[in-house]
Amino acid sequence: MTGKLALFLRVFILLPAAGLLAALPFIDLDRAAGVLAIDINAASMALAALIYGAGAGGTFAWSRWAKALGGET
């Protein structure tokens, strides 16, 4: 089960999150001034994309999970 959990976390959580963070860089570090700036607008768009992906785009993953537990999809 540990291997399946690690695969699930990597494929459905870490890789999409990394892609989203790369596409919408909303954290900026100014090393000279020592300031970390967060763009709230871009961060809210990233959060909305994650919620949409989990709810609508991830329906195939949810159906596979339900089927693995013995349910019908």
N, C-alpha and C positions, 0 to 999 in steps of 0.2 A: 504494500500500500504506500510506503514511503516514496518509492520511485514514481508511482502514478501521481502522487500529490506534488512532488517536485516538478514533474512534467506539466501538470495543470497550472501550477503557479508561474512557471516560466513562459508557457505558451499563451495563457489567457490573461495574465496580469503583468508580468515584468516586461515582456517584449512590446505589447501595445503601449504600456506606460512610457517606455524608453522612446518609442517612435513618436509619441505625442509630445514628450518633452523636447525632442529634437526638432519637431516641426514648429512648436510654439515656445520658443525660449522666453520665458517670462521672469527669469531670475538673472540679474546682472550684478556682477561683483566688480567694483572699482577698487583695485588693489592700492592705488596711490592714495586715495582718500580713505580707504578702509570702510567703504559703504556698500551694503548689500541692498539692492533695490528689487522690489517685486512688483511687476505690472499686474494690478488687480484685474483689469479687463481681460488680458490674455489668460490669466489663471482661471477666471470664471469660465472662459470658453473651453479650456482644457477640462475642467470639471464637468461641464455640460457634455462634452464629447465622451468622457468616460461613463457618465450615467446613461447616455444614449447607447453606447456600445454594449454596456451590460444588459440593458433592458431590451433593446430592439435588435441590435446587431449580433448579440450573443444568444439568440434563441436556439440556434443549432446546438450550441454547447449545452444549454439548459436541457434540450430534448435528449441529447445523448446521456446526460447525467441521470435524468429521470428514467430512461430506458435501462440504464445499467442497474438501477435500483429495483427493476422489475415492473415499472410502469409502462403504459402504452403511450405512444406519442402520435 
